């Protein structure tokens, strides 16, 4: 199962960013192949990001090539954007109770 990690610096006030997140949560929830997203925010460092679990590499690829990522990269409110892809280490993640569902692990 692929994991996507994004991080970026904010060029907007934290209240504006948090309002954007609330307005976009349903859009992210509807992404095909996305099992879950954890929203990250460090107000002191003016930095945000996310951790995403996809049920397939194709779903992750489609997301990275799609409009959400394109809009993120072109948005003037964000800078220093990093996007990294990782694989879940299933066995040890289960031991440490990582939020990987049995359904997602079977795919």
N, C-alpha and C positions, 0 to 999 in steps of 0.2 A: 504494500500500500504506500503510495507516495504522499509525502508531507510537503507542503509549500510554506515557506517562511518569507514574509515581507516586512520590511522596515523602511521608515522614511522620516525625515524631519518635516515639521509643520511650518508653513508660512501664514497660518491663520490662527486667531485666538482659540484657546481650548474649547470655549463654549460653542463656537462656530463648528469646530471639528466634531464635537460630541453630537450636535444637532444633525450634521451630515450623516454620521454613523447611524443614528436612529432612523433617518429617512431611507437609508440603504439596506437595513438589516433584512427586510423581506426580499429584496433583490438578490442578496447573497444566499439566502435560504433556498431560493428557487434555482440555484446553479445546478445543472445536471451533473451528477456524479460526486457532488460535494457532500461528504458525510457530516462535517461540522466545521465551524470556524470559531477560533478564540480571538477576540479583539484585544489588542495590546495598546496601552497608553501610558506614557511616562510624562506627566505634566511638567515636572521640574526640568527635564531635558528637552521639552517640546518635541517629543518623538512618539511615533505610533507605529503600528504594524498589525500583523495577524499571523496566526498559525492555522493552516487548513489541512484537513485530512480528506483525500479523494479516494474513491473506491476503485479507480483504475488510472493507469497512465494516460489513457485516451481522454478521460474526463479532465485531468490536469492540463494536458496539452490544449484541449479545446478552451479551457478557461484562460490559459495564458495567451492564446491567440484571439480571444474574444474582446468584446467592447468594454468590460469592466476594467481589465488591466490596461487597455489602451487609454481609457479616460483617466485612470490613476496616473499613468506616466505623463500625460499631457496637462494635468491639472496644475494651475499656478499655485495652489495652496500646499503643494508637496514638493520636496526636493531631496536629493541624496537617496534616491529609491534603490533598495536592494531586493532582489528576488532570488531565493535559493530553493532548490529541490532536494529532498532527502528521502531515504527509505526508512520505514519503521522497522526497528529490530524487534520483531514480534515476541520472541520468547522472553526476553528480559523486560520488555514493556508490560507484558501480562503480570510478571512477578511484582513489578512496582506499581501495579494498578493504573497504568496509563489509560486514558479515555479512548481505547480502541475497542469497539464493540465486537462481539463474536460474529455478527453478520458481516461487518466490514472485513474482518480478518479472513473470512471464508471466501471472499471474492477475489 
